[in-house]
Amino acid sequence: MVIGAGPAGLAAAWAIGQAGLDPLVVEQADAVAASWRSRHDQLRLNTHRVFSHQPGARIPRRYGPFPARDDYVAYLERYAAGMRIRFGTAAGRIDRAGPGWKLSLGGGSISTAHVVVATGPDAEPVMPAWPGMASFPGALIHAGQFRSTGEMAGRDVLVVGPGNSGVDLLNHLVRSDAARLWLSARSGMNIAPLRLAGIPMHPVAVAGRRLPRRAQDSSLRAVQRLAFGDLSRYGYPRSDLGAFTRLRADGVTVAVDDGFVRALKSGRVTMKPGVARVEGRNVCFADGSACAPDVVICATGYRPALWPLVGHLVALDESGMPPFTGPSSSPLHPGLWFFGLDSSIYGNMHIHRRQARQLAGLIARPARTLPWLRAHAGMPDGVGSVGSCRHRLRWTRSARSSSVMMFEVTGTTVMTPRPRRVAVALAASLLTTTAGRVLAASDPSLATRCGYGSDVPAASACAISGPYISA
């Protein structure tokens, strides 16, 4: 079962269908791509069409290099045709039900072997909590509630947040009939041009994806200097971290300029520091200055809104993200997947296409089993029986990191670096040094048959960190 009929959920459903299964997609809205439909009229993809399509279906060339919102929604409607989708169905709590899962759906429930949660990273808008904001007499909305630049005609607008959403809004507002425009930036941000000398920059970024992260950071800094010069002269703060390093560290992607910087340099947009408080109609900033906008648009981010679904099952971080995403599943929760939450400068669908096929392969073949490890050298008497007793070792991708592998030895979870050869060697070392404890924890009778007595100390988990082994 797939929860969510957005781009990520549809990609997962298509790939699972290609793997020979028939997934059911549940969607609380009455149509696919509900989040895209609710965004403002001027919205376009800021990633190139060639790298933004769903698996198995290209975006038509007639939509241009950066498709408009309505064109992209129409493309997703055609893509979803023929899929088994139940609209108007809100998913509730997910609970373990034997070897599978039980999902609450309105007044009933449904059982399934696998649940793919693809509700999106932007399900819940995050609003700031400024002192006095309740007294603001004008319109104070989240960026997700903004509908059209026409509504801003003749009005003074303050956009709070210099990231991707805030800059995207200003890309359109600077060409509208809005009156004065301000942008409030609490911290630095990386920004890249949509085009440079008429050439789309997104394909260039994708072409350099194999470079080391530091080289990618440096190249984007160079493009920014070439395209914009020193934006700090105009009040737009520079991020301390490079774009790719910050994405990995904080999950914050790069802002994309399509007219904002030109307006900033011409004075159409005025930069302001972070908001300190609201006093009636005046918004006061950290440097003591103030402005009196008619509309405040908070481009302050989103959360995945996973707590009602799985807050009792997994530990969500402060931003509401689960500990494992994409084609990764915890050994403690086999069959529970979180898909479509990853962000990428290369474009979310660029990475979700590959991940969708990986996810489908894991669901169609739930566990890959490595050849039995028979490391007899230096092992205590009888431990070689682990192989003959078919004591299995499984591997999966680690939580939120493609650079780590996760192993399970009859219920014992271990983590080890890639590549797979290193993982196998470390796993063999684990079996050599802790086999007795593993067997005693997971299967006492097997431990006894392999020559270990009842005095072997039980261990619930063994972990590998680099070359070190602890149990």
Residue pairs with C-beta under 8 A, 6 or more apart in sequence:
1 23
1 24
1 25
1 26
1 103
1 110
1 112
1 114
1 115
1 116
2 9
2 12
2 13
2 16
2 23
2 24
2 25
2 26
2 116
2 118
3 9
3 25
3 26
3 91
3 103
3 115
3 116
3 117
3 118
3 119
3 309
4 25
4 26
4 27
4 117
4 118
4 119
4 120
4 340
5 25
5 27
5 29
5 31
5 32
5 33
5 34
5 80
5 85
5 87
6 32
6 33
6 34
6 35
6 36
6 118
6 119
6 120
6 340
7 33
7 36
7 54
7 76
7 340
7 348
7 349
7 352
8 118
8 120
8 339
8 340
8 348
8 349
8 352
8 356
9 25
9 27
9 116
9 118
9 119
9 339
9 340
10 25
10 32
10 54
10 76
10 79
10 80
10 83
11 54
11 55
11 340
11 349
11 352
11 353
11 356
12 23
12 116
12 118
12 339
12 340
12 356
12 359
12 360
13 23
13 25
13 83
14 54
14 55
14 56
14 79
14 83
14 356
15 55
15 356
15 357
15 359
15 360
16 23
16 116
16 359
16 360
16 363
16 364
17 23
17 83
18 56
18 357
18 360
19 360
19 361
19 363
19 364
20 364
21 360
21 363
21 364
22 84
23 84
23 116
24 84
24 85
24 86
24 110
24 112
25 83
25 84
25 85
25 86
26 85
26 86
26 89
26 91
26 103
26 105
27 34
27 85
27 86
27 87
27 88
27 89
28 34
28 88
28 89
28 90
28 91
29 37
29 87
29 88
30 87
30 88
31 37
31 77
31 87
32 73
32 76
32 77
32 80
32 85
33 72
33 73
33 76
33 77
35 120
35 122
35 123
36 43
36 69
36 72
36 73
36 76
37 69
37 73
38 144
39 69
39 144
39 146
40 69
40 146
40 147
40 148
40 149
40 169
40 172
41 69
41 147
41 148
41 149
42 69
42 148
42 149
42 172
43 68
43 69
43 168
44 66
44 67
44 68
44 69
45 52
45 66
45 67
45 72
46 66
46 164
46 168
46 194
46 202
46 256
46 258
47 66
47 202
47 346
47 347
47 348
47 349
47 350
48 65
48 66
48 200
48 202
48 203
48 206
48 347
49 59
49 61
49 63
49 64
49 65
49 66
49 67
50 65
50 203
51 202
51 203
51 206
51 346
51 347
51 349
51 350
52 59
52 67
52 347
52 349
52 350
53 59
53 349
53 353
54 75
54 76
54 79
54 349
54 353
55 353
55 356
55 357
57 75
57 78
57 79
59 67
59 72
59 75
60 75
63 71
63 72
63 75
65 200
66 194
66 200
67 75
89 105
89 106
90 105
90 106
91 103
91 104
91 105
91 119
91 309
92 103
92 104
92 105
92 106
92 308
92 309
93 103
93 104
93 308
93 309
93 312
94 101
94 102
94 103
94 104
94 115
94 117
94 309
94 310
94 313
94 336
95 101
95 102
95 104
96 102
96 313
96 333
97 111
99 113
99 335
100 111
100 112
100 113
100 114
100 335
101 111
101 112
101 113
101 114
101 115
101 335
101 336
102 109
102 110
102 111
103 109
103 110
103 111
103 112
103 115
113 335
114 335
114 336
114 337
114 363
115 335
115 336
115 337
116 337
116 339
116 359
116 363
117 306
117 309
117 310
117 336
117 337
117 338
117 339
118 338
118 339
118 340
119 304
119 305
119 306
119 309
120 304
120 340
120 341
121 302
121 303
121 304
121 321
121 340
121 341
121 343
122 144
122 302
122 304
123 302
123 303
123 304
123 305
124 302
124 303
124 304
124 305
124 320
125 142
125 143
125 144
125 145
125 300
125 301
125 302
126 142
126 300
126 301
126 302
126 303
127 142
127 298
127 300
128 160
128 275
128 298
128 300
130 275
130 276
130 277
130 278
131 276
131 277
131 278
132 277
132 278
132 279
132 280
133 140
133 278
135 278
135 279
135 280
136 278
136 280
136 281
136 283
136 296
137 280
137 281
138 281
138 293
138 294
138 295
138 296
139 294
139 295
139 296
140 295
140 296
140 298
141 295
141 296
141 297
141 298
142 297
142 298
142 299
142 300
143 159
143 161
143 165
143 166
143 169
143 297
143 298
143 299
143 300
144 302
146 169
146 297
149 172
149 173
149 175
149 176
149 177
149 178
150 176
150 177
152 173
152 176
152 177
152 178
152 295
153 176
153 177
153 178
154 177
154 178
154 179
155 178
155 179
155 293
155 294
155 295
156 178
156 179
156 180
156 181
156 182
156 291
156 292
156 293
156 294
156 295
157 173
157 178
157 179
157 180
157 181
157 182
157 293
157 294
157 295
157 296
157 297
158 181
158 182
158 183
158 184
158 272
158 283
158 291
158 293
158 295
158 296
158 297
159 166
159 169
159 170
159 173
159 181
159 182
159 183
159 184
159 297
159 299
160 166
160 183
160 184
160 275
160 296
160 297
160 298
160 299
160 300
161 184
161 185
161 298
161 299
161 300
161 301
162 183
162 184
162 185
162 189
162 236
162 237
162 255
163 189
163 252
163 253
163 255
163 299
163 301
164 253
164 254
164 255
164 256
165 299
165 301
166 183
166 255
166 297
166 299
167 189
167 191
167 255
167 256
167 257
167 260
168 255
168 256
169 297
169 299
170 181
170 183
170 259
170 260
170 263
170 269
171 256
171 257
171 258
171 259
171 260
172 259
173 181
174 181
174 259
174 260
174 262
174 263
174 268
174 269
175 259
179 294
180 270
180 291
180 293
181 263
181 268
181 269
181 270
182 269
182 270
182 271
182 272
182 291
182 293
183 236
183 264
183 269
183 270
183 271
183 272
184 272
184 273
184 274
184 275
184 283
184 285
185 235
185 236
185 237
185 271
185 272
185 273
185 274
186 273
186 274
186 275
186 286
187 237
187 239
187 274
188 237
188 238
188 239
188 240
189 236
189 237
189 238
189 239
189 252
189 255
190 220
190 224
190 238
190 239
190 241
190 242
190 243
190 246
190 254
190 255
191 224
191 228
191 231
191 236
191 254
191 255
191 256
191 257
191 261
192 201
192 205
192 220
192 223
192 224
192 227
192 243
192 254
192 255
192 256
192 257
193 201
193 223
193 224
193 227
193 228
193 256
193 257
193 258
193 261
194 200
194 201
194 202
194 256
194 257
194 258
195 201
195 258
196 223
196 226
196 227
201 223
202 346
202 347
205 216
205 220
205 345
205 346
206 346
206 347
206 350
208 215
208 216
208 219
209 216
209 346
211 219
213 242
213 244
213 245
213 248
214 242
214 245
216 242
216 243
216 244
217 241
217 242
217 243
217 244
217 245
218 242
220 242
220 243
220 244
220 254
221 242
224 231
227 257
227 261
228 257
228 261
231 238
231 261
231 264
232 238
234 264
234 265
234 271
235 264
235 270
235 271
235 272
236 261
236 264
236 271
239 246
241 249
241 250
243 253
243 254
243 345
244 345
246 252
247 253
247 254
247 343
247 344
247 345
251 319
251 321
251 343
253 343
253 344
253 345
254 345
260 269
263 269
264 271
272 285
272 287
272 289
272 291
273 285
273 286
273 287
273 289
274 285
274 286
275 283
275 284
275 285
275 286
276 284
276 285
276 286
277 284
278 284
279 290
281 292
282 290
282 291
282 292
283 290
283 291
283 292
283 293
283 296
284 290
285 291
303 319
303 320
304 320
304 321
304 322
304 341
305 320
306 316
306 320
306 321
306 322
306 338
307 316
307 320
310 316
310 322
310 336
313 333
313 336
314 322
314 323
314 324
314 330
314 333
314 336
315 323
316 322
317 323
321 341
321 400
322 338
322 341
323 330
323 399
323 400
324 330
324 338
324 398
324 399
324 400
325 338
325 339
325 341
325 342
325 399
325 400
326 338
326 339
326 341
326 342
326 355
326 358
326 359
326 397
326 400
327 337
327 355
327 358
327 359
327 361
327 362
327 397
328 337
328 396
328 397
328 398
328 399
328 400
328 406
329 335
329 336
329 337
329 362
329 396
330 336
330 399
331 394
331 396
331 406
331 408
331 411
331 413
332 413
334 366
335 366
337 359
337 363
339 352
339 355
339 356
339 359
340 348
340 352
342 348
342 351
342 352
342 355
344 350
344 351
358 397
362 396
367 394
367 396
368 394
368 395
369 392
369 393
369 394
370 393
370 394
370 395
370 424
370 427
372 386
372 387
372 390
372 391
373 386
373 387
373 393
373 424
373 427
373 428
373 431
374 384
374 387
375 428
375 429
375 431
375 432
376 383
376 384
378 432
379 431
379 432
379 435
380 435
380 436
380 451
381 451
382 450
382 451
382 452
383 431
383 432
383 435
383 436
383 450
383 451
385 449
385 450
385 451
386 431
386 435
386 439
386 450
389 446
389 449
389 450
391 409
391 410
391 439
391 443
391 446
392 409
392 410
393 407
393 408
393 409
393 427
393 431
394 407
394 408
395 405
395 406
395 407
395 408
395 420
395 423
396 405
396 406
396 408
397 404
397 405
397 406
398 404
398 405
398 406
398 415
399 406
402 418
403 417
403 418
404 415
404 416
404 417
404 418
405 415
405 416
405 417
405 418
405 420
405 423
406 413
406 414
406 415
407 413
407 414
407 415
407 416
407 423
407 427
407 430
408 414
409 427
409 430
409 431
409 438
409 442
409 462
410 438
410 439
410 442
410 443
411 441
411 442
412 438
412 441
412 442
412 459
412 460
412 461
412 462
413 461
413 462
413 463
414 427
414 430
414 461
414 462
414 463
414 464
415 463
415 464
415 465
416 422
416 423
416 426
416 427
416 464
417 423
417 466
426 464
426 467
426 469
429 469
430 438
430 462
430 464
430 469
431 438
433 469
433 471
434 459
434 462
434 469
434 471
435 450
436 447
436 452
436 456
437 456
437 457
437 458
437 459
437 462
437 471
438 459
438 462
439 446
439 447
439 450
439 452
439 456
440 447
440 452
440 456
440 457
440 458
440 459
441 458
441 459
441 460
444 454
447 456
448 454
459 471
461 471
462 469
462 470
462 471
463 469
463 470
463 471
464 470
